Amino acid sequence: MSSQDNQDEVLRWIERVATFCVEEWALSPITGRILGLLMICDPPERSAGQIAETIQASRASLTSNMRFLTTIGLIRKVRVPGDRTTYYRIEDDAWHKVIQRKLDSLGAFGDVADEGMQLAGGAGPRTERIRAAQQALTWLRDIAARNPLKT
């Protein structure tokens, strides 16, 4: 396999990551491409210019997406001694953070559901719809609590 074939396969995989992020998490395609690239690149650090060139993104859109990913803790800035360039790499526990945030949000829905059931009068079809959502989310949260992620 040639180097170009491998590069094409890597770019297709990055695009698959981007598609997943768009469809499952409503992130922008550029955000997904950044994550995909930083997961698969070697060495694991890339400058903003290298990222923009690889995923063919404008510097302006790249900057806002990099800021978003840095703020939520999925990527971090890396400095190399003697080099003024800022590099970025995906955090080692990035996916643990993503999943933990999702699990935390499931638990937080319990309070919202309790309030909704009180507003709905505690009985009847409205209450049952809310209770069904609460039970499903609680079930998922409890499974995760019994099987915590290892980092």
MIZABA-897234 format. One line per 3 residues: number of its first residue (from 1); for each residue z, y, x of C-alpha. Coordinates in Angstrom, 2 decimals. Layout:
NUM> Z/Y/X | ...
//
This chain:
1> 0.00/0.00/0.00 | -0.94/3.37/1.39 | 1.40/6.29/1.76
4> -0.57/8.15/-0.93 | -0.25/5.20/-3.34 | 3.50/5.17/-2.79
7> 3.68/8.95/-3.29 | 1.72/8.61/-6.54 | 4.12/5.90/-7.75
10> 7.12/8.08/-6.86 | 5.62/11.00/-8.79 | 4.98/8.74/-11.81
13> 8.60/7.58/-11.67 | 9.83/11.18/-11.46 | 7.75/11.92/-14.54
16> 9.32/8.95/-16.35 | 12.77/10.37/-15.56 | 11.63/13.76/-16.89
19> 10.31/12.19/-20.09 | 13.59/10.34/-20.60 | 15.59/13.55/-20.08
22> 13.39/15.42/-22.57 | 13.43/12.73/-25.25 | 17.03/11.55/-24.96
25> 18.91/14.66/-23.86 | 16.65/17.54/-24.94 | 16.48/18.86/-21.38
28> 13.44/20.69/-20.10 | 10.82/18.64/-18.26 | 11.50/20.60/-15.07
31> 15.19/19.71/-15.23 | 14.27/16.04/-15.55 | 11.79/16.27/-12.68
34> 14.41/17.87/-10.44 | 16.87/15.08/-11.22 | 14.23/12.42/-10.68
37> 13.16/13.86/-7.35 | 16.70/14.28/-6.06 | 17.52/10.70/-7.04
40> 14.62/9.18/-5.13 | 13.91/11.49/-2.19 | 14.69/10.54/1.39
43> 16.43/12.34/2.97 | 18.51/13.11/-0.13 | 18.42/16.89/0.34
46> 15.54/19.18/-0.58 | 15.09/22.93/-0.41 | 14.09/24.82/-3.53
49> 10.65/25.34/-2.00 | 10.22/21.63/-1.34 | 11.34/20.79/-4.87
52> 9.00/23.38/-6.42 | 6.08/22.10/-4.39 | 6.72/18.44/-5.18
55> 7.19/18.86/-8.93 | 4.70/21.75/-9.12 | 7.08/24.19/-10.77
58> 7.18/27.95/-10.47 | 10.04/29.32/-8.42 | 11.33/31.29/-11.42
61> 11.64/28.26/-13.71 | 12.96/26.17/-10.85 | 15.69/28.71/-10.10
64> 17.07/28.74/-13.64 | 17.01/24.93/-13.86 | 18.68/24.56/-10.46
67> 21.38/27.01/-11.55 | 21.93/24.98/-14.74 | 22.19/21.67/-12.86
70> 24.52/23.19/-10.27 | 26.74/24.76/-12.94 | 27.19/21.48/-14.82
73> 27.94/19.66/-11.57 | 24.97/17.29/-11.34 | 23.57/18.78/-8.15
76> 25.13/20.73/-5.33 | 24.05/23.08/-2.63 | 24.08/21.76/0.90
79> 24.00/23.77/4.10 | 22.75/22.46/7.41 | 24.41/24.00/10.49
82> 22.01/26.39/12.20 | 19.59/26.42/9.24 | 19.57/29.36/6.83
85> 17.82/27.36/4.11 | 19.83/26.16/1.14 | 19.24/22.54/0.25
88> 20.13/20.67/-2.89 | 21.18/17.10/-3.50 | 22.26/15.13/-6.51
91> 26.00/14.55/-6.68 | 27.06/11.00/-5.89 | 28.88/10.81/-9.24
94> 26.27/12.72/-11.26 | 25.65/9.94/-13.76 | 29.33/9.22/-14.16
97> 29.75/12.91/-15.08 | 26.91/12.75/-17.61 | 28.34/9.69/-19.31
100> 31.91/10.99/-19.22 | 30.85/14.22/-20.92 | 29.13/12.21/-23.65
103> 32.25/10.07/-24.13 | 34.48/13.14/-24.24 | 32.28/14.65/-26.93
106> 32.61/11.48/-28.99 | 36.37/11.76/-28.85 | 36.23/15.43/-29.77
109> 34.31/14.58/-32.92 | 37.42/12.87/-34.29 | 39.10/16.23/-34.89
112> 35.97/17.61/-36.54 | 35.74/14.53/-38.77 | 39.40/14.77/-39.77
115> 38.87/18.36/-40.88 | 35.70/17.38/-42.75 | 37.47/14.60/-44.62
118> 40.18/17.03/-45.70 | 37.55/19.52/-46.88 | 35.76/16.74/-48.77
121> 38.96/15.89/-50.63 | 39.89/12.67/-48.83 | 37.93/10.39/-51.18
124> 34.45/9.94/-52.54 | 30.95/9.71/-51.09 | 31.25/12.84/-48.92
127> 34.41/11.55/-47.30 | 32.86/8.11/-46.78 | 29.84/9.59/-44.96
130> 32.15/11.48/-42.64 | 34.40/8.46/-42.18 | 31.36/6.28/-41.29
133> 30.36/8.73/-38.56 | 33.93/8.93/-37.29 | 34.32/5.15/-37.21
136> 31.05/4.62/-35.34 | 31.88/7.25/-32.74 | 35.45/6.04/-32.38
139> 34.18/2.46/-31.90 | 31.88/3.59/-29.10 | 34.61/5.70/-27.49
142> 37.03/2.78/-27.62 | 34.54/0.41/-25.99 | 34.09/2.89/-23.17
145> 37.86/3.26/-22.80 | 38.25/-0.51/-22.42 | 35.39/-0.65/-19.87
148> 35.69/2.48/-17.70 | 32.92/3.40/-15.31 | 33.58/2.69/-11.67
151> 32.67/5.44/-9.21
//
